[in-house]
């Protein structure tokens, strides 16, 4: 399944690009890189759904999922099962008709997605990690900041929670940029020489 418009906005924001669309009168720096190239040409993954109920297991256990459509699935593929807090990645160990066997630990119910891992699911995983890092940063404000008021002394954030979460945020942004094959504009803006202009050819 392709990126939604909302996901594309999130990707742009996290990589430091403006949120203007390709049709904007003033489109500074990036000419349709996301809207025209990434949205259109990123490889679509093989995706289907399953309604097989899976219960929680203390260790990964075989689960035979009946897929709505098994076309494009093959033994040995890594697949992303379900979404959000129920999401897990597992290798397809057996496929018989439309029944696919995975080693799963989490509970799954209702109709949920089963997707062969690819660039879109990898990028979505990075966005989830970025969200978790942002949440960590949001809850750590006020910790590890100003140490003394009279002489103005700051805590060293290296190795502390706030600094570590900030490094995680930078790491996952770089991973997202790497998956999509675009520069991380936050790194370009903070590197010597300032900013760069990107264009589609």
N, C-alpha and C positions, 0 to 999 in steps of 0.2 A: 504494500500500500504506500503510495507516494506521500511526501510531506504535506501536511495541511498548511493553509496560509498562516495559521497561528503558530505552527511549529517553525515555519520559515522566519517569522518575525522573531521568535525566540533565538533561533540560530544566529540571525543578524545581530541581535542585541548582545549575545554572549561573545561574539567574535569582534565586537567593536565597530560594526557597520551601521550606517543610518537606516531608519525604517521606511524611507521613501520607496515608492514602487517605481518600476521601470518607466511608467508613463509620466512621472513628475517632470514639470518644466525645468526645475533645477535638480539634477541628480549628480551630486558632487562625489568624485572619487571612484565610485563603482558603477559601471554601466551595465545594468541588467544581469550582473553576475549570478545573483541568487534567483531572481524571478524567472529569468529566461534559461540559464544554463543548468543550475543545480536542480530547480524544480522540474525541469523537462527531461534532463538526460541522466539523472542518477539512476542506477540500476534498480528496477523494481524487484522486490522479493517474492518468492513463492509463498502464498498465504492461504490459509483456510481457517475453519473453526472446528471445535469439538464441543459436545455436550456431555462427555463422559465425566461422571463424578469421581473425584480423586480425594482421598482423605489425607490428612497430615501424617507424616511418618518421621520418626526420630532420625532416621538415616535414609538416604536415597533408596527407594524400592521400585521394582518394575511396575509400570502402569500402562495398560493397553488402552490407548485412546482411539475411539472411532472417529476418523476424520470425515468431514463433509465431502472433501475432494482430496484425493491422494496424489493427483497428477503433479509431478515436479519434485516430490519427496523421494529421498533415497537413503538407504542405510548408511550411517557414518556422518550424516549432516548434523550440524549443531542447529538446534531450533529454539526459538523463544516461545515459551508457553505462557499465556495469560498476560495481564497488565498490572501496573502499579505494585502494591505490596504483595500481590500473589504471583508476580512474574518470576520465572526461573528459566535458566538456559540449560538444556540437556541435549545429549547426543541421541539421535534416532538409532536404536540398537536392533530393531526388527520391524519389518513392514510386510504384512500379509493382507493383500487386497487394500481395504481402507482402514485397517487396524494397525496403528503405529505404536511401538513400545518404547518408552523412555524410562529412565530412572529419575523419579520425582520425589521431592520432600514436602512440598507445600500442598495445601488444599485447593482444589479447583472445582467450581460448580457453575451451573447455568451454561450459557453458550459463551465460550472464550476463544481467543485467537491462538492459532498455532502457526508460526512463521519461521521459514528457513532463515537463519542469521545472514545478514547482508549489510550493506552500507547504511540503510535507513535505520535498521534496528540497532546497529552500532552507534549511530549518531544519537538516537533516542536514549540509549543507555548513558551516553555522555551527558545529555541534557538532564537526566535524572540525577546523576552524580553532582552536576553543577547546582541543581536545586537543593540537594542535601548540604553541600558546602555553603551555599547562601544562607540556609536555615541555621547552620552552625555559627556563621559569622553574625547573623542577626541576634542570636541568643548570647553572644559573648561580648557585646559592646559594654564598655565600662570595666572590663577585666583586662589587666595587663596594659593599661594606658599610662596615666600620669602617676608618678610615684611620690614626688615631693612638690609642694606648691611654692615654698620659699626660695628654693634654688633651682627649680624647674628641672627635675630629673625624670626621665622616662624609663619604664621597664623595658628590658630587652625582649622583643617579641619572638626572636628566633628560638624555636624549640618549644614555645609556649602555645597554648591552645589556639589563640587568635591567629598567630603567625602561621601555625601549621595548617589551619583551615584555609587561610588565604593562599597558601602554597598549593593546597589541593584544588582550589578553584582555578588557579593559573594552570595547573597540570591538566585538568579536564577540559579547559578551554583549548589548550594546545592539542589535546587528543582529538577533539571535535574538528578543529581546523585540519589536522592531518587526515582524518577520515574523508573529509569533503574536498581535500586537495586545494585549500585556499589559505592565504596567510592569516594569522591571528593578528588583527589590526591593533589590539591592545599592545602586543609586543612591538609592532612597528612604531606606534606612537611613543613608546617609552625608550626606544633604542636611539643611539646617536644619529642625528640627521633628520629626526622628526618623522613626518608622514610620507606615504607613497600614494601614487594614483594607480588604480587597477582598471583595466578595461577589457571588454570582450572583443575578440578578433574573429 
